[in-house]
Amino acid sequence: MKPTSIDFQVLSRAGGDRRSYQAGDVIFRAGEAGTELYVVRDGTVAVEVKGNIVERLGPSEIFGEMALV
């Protein structure tokens, strides 16, 4: 999802923890029960399906939002 802008001050007050990941880290795998929404603050995140990159996300983009539904 590509929002026009995200207010990180508002997000930080919502109680979420800030986390950092290194290149190659797996944040979660398809099929795992999700409980969190993720916002890319810096860098990029590659979304892979069956070993193929289907999307790259950058700053202010979100993923994992379906866990909140």
N, C-alpha and C positions, 0 to 999 in steps of 0.2 A: 504494500500500500504506500502511496507517495503523497503524504500530506504536504501542504504548502509551507507549513512551519509548525514546530512543536515548542511549546514553552517548557523548557527543562526545569525552571523554577517551580512551576505548578506540579510537574511530575515528581520532583524531589519531595514536595510536601505531602504527596499522596502515600508516602510510606514505603515505597519500593527501594530495594537495595541496588546500589550501583555495582556492577560486576565488570570485570575485564577478562577477555579471552585472548589467547595467543593464536597465531596462524596455525590452522590445522585442527584446532580444538573442535569437538562436536558439542554443540549446545543442546540439542535433543535429536532424537531419531523418529522417523515416521512410525506411527502406531503407539508411541508412548503417550500415556495420559498427560496432558498439559495442564498447567495451573497458572501460567504467567504470560504476560504480554512483554515483548522485547522491543526496545527502541535502539536503533544504531546511532550512537552518539558520534563516534569517530571510526574511520576505517571502512571496511566492507565486510559483508557476510555473503557467502555463497550458499544458495539453496540447492541441494542435490536431491535428485530422485533416481534411485537405482544406479547410483554412481555417475550420473550425468548432471552437470550444472544447468539448472533451468532458469535461474535468476540470480542476479547479484544486487544486493541492497547496500545503499550508502547512508550517509548521515541524514538523520531525521526520518528514515523509513522504519516501518514497524513490521514485526512478524510474530506469530504465536497468538494472534488475536482471537482465533477460534477457540482457544482454551477458556476464554471468558464467557462464551455463549452458553 
